[in-house]
Amino acid sequence: MESVKKLVVLSGAGMSAESGLRTFREMGGLWEEYDVYEVASPEGWEKDRELVLRFYNDRRKQLQDALPNRGHFALAEMEKDFDVAIVTQNVDDLHERAGSSKILHLHGELKKSQSTVDPDLVYDIEGWELNPGDLCDKGSQLRPHIVWFGEAVPAIEAAAAVVSEADILVIIGTSMNVYPAAGLINYARRGTPVYLIDPNEVVVAGHSGITVIRKGASEGVDELIRMIRDE
Ligand code: APR
């Protein structure tokens, strides 16, 4: 009995594009409309907490109307044949809602809040709003449970360990622009097959031999499954 292969997925905003959630760096992306440092950095939080809370409330409201797409569901179905681990830069819960069982959120979770005096105090957000005056058990204002630019990525060591055990690495829907997430590919063991699913060209510095599937997530994962099965 051959042991089950570990398939590790590194997903980004493009994974959720077909679910209607905007990516960041494309035409019409979120960073075209908002100054990232005003809404996704500790400095922005200190400068205008209400603007930051409104930005994430808007995204949480959109998430309420979004559904996992075929790509999310296909990855969940792959758990029948592989030991699948999802390492995602996304803060939505669409991988969870599609049924994936092992998910690591590198950049936090939109539907959670955290204390501003004790980051270990993390709460589920009921509904879509986190407002001024919503306090933690220690009486401090709650903030989005999101890793902002300039903040440490607590889950990066765990994510690197997961990638280092991968028998297959699949990169889906990320422009590989943001570190340390983009550097995770370097933890894959030499010779590990790497697939990249994206409708646009993505430059992965220092890595040749990547199998590119130039498609969106839904069609791309189905093609990935066919390619792996035919190997
Ligand atoms: N299917 C798959 N990929 C897609 C699709 C699709 N339907 N549509 C677009 N893409 C691709 C784009 O071509 C792009 O390569 O998704 C990628 C999105 O890249 P970004 O917008 O840069 O998103 P991401 O890489 O996840 O950003 C990383 O930056 O803004 C911060 O913390 C935020 O987690 C985010 C991080």
Residues whose N, C-alpha, C, O or C-beta is under 5 A from the ligand:
A	BS01	APR	G12 A13 G14 M15 A17 E18 T23 F24 R25 E26 Q89 N90 H107 G173 T174 S175 M176 V178 I197 D198 P199 N200 K215 G216 A217
